[in-house]
Amino acid sequence: MKLRQNLKHLIHIQMEKRVKKVQQKMMKFMPLAFGFFFFVLSAGVNLYMVTSSLVGIAQQWYLMKNQPLPSRSPFKNKPAKA
């Protein structure tokens, strides 16, 4: 059973390394791709892409500010009973 857990943990670590490499490549490639899209596509499509991105960022900011993710502890920030 311990061997199985160790193997599972090792596989998880290897997958994380692969995911990080893919994310790094995406972070390098995506600005070039968006630059290409903005250069090739018409102004209306570019305006739509920029506007929808800004609205999505604002929406995410609003939700994270007003409705943060729940805490792992059910007792966090609860007043103590007297």
N, C-alpha and C positions, 0 to 999 in steps of 0.2 A: 504494500500500500504506500509506503514511504517512497519507494522507487517511482511509483506512478505519479505521485505528487511532484517529485523533483523533475521528472520528465515533462510533466505538464507545465511547470514553471519555466523550464528551459525553453520549451517551444514558445511560450508566451513572450519571453524576452527576445527571442529571435524574430518573432513577428513584429514586435515593437520597433526593432531596429530597421526592418524592411519598410514599415510604415513611415518612419522618420525620413528615410532616404527618399521615398516617393513624395512626401510632403515638401521636402527641400527642393526637389526638382520642379514641383508644381509652383512653388513660390518664385522660382527663377523664370519659369516659362510663361506663367499667366500674364505678367505685365507686357511681355512681347506679343502674346496672343491678343490681348485687349487693344494694344496699340495698332496691330494689324486690322482688327475689326473696325476701330474708329477711323482708320485711314481709308478702308475699302467700302464700308457701308455708307448709306445715305445719312444725312444729318438727322432725319426724324428717328431713325433706329438708334443712333448714338444718343440723342436726347432722351429717348425712352430708357435706354440702358442706364444712363447716368441717373435719371430721376428715380427709377425703380431701385437702384442701389442705395441712393440717399434715403429714400423712404424706408427701405429695409433696415438700414443702419439706425435710423431714428426710432423705428419701431422696436428693435432689439434693445437699444439703450433705454427706452421708456419702460419696457417690460422688466429688464434687469434692475432698474432703479425702484420701480413700484411693486414688483412681484418677484423678489429674489427666490432663488432655488431653496427648497426646504432644507433645514438643517438635518444632519444625521441623528442628532439627539432630540428626542421628543420633549426634553425638559429645558432646552436652551431658552434663555430670556423669559422664563416664567417666574413670577414672584413666589417666594417661599411662603407656605402656609404657616400662620401663627399658631 
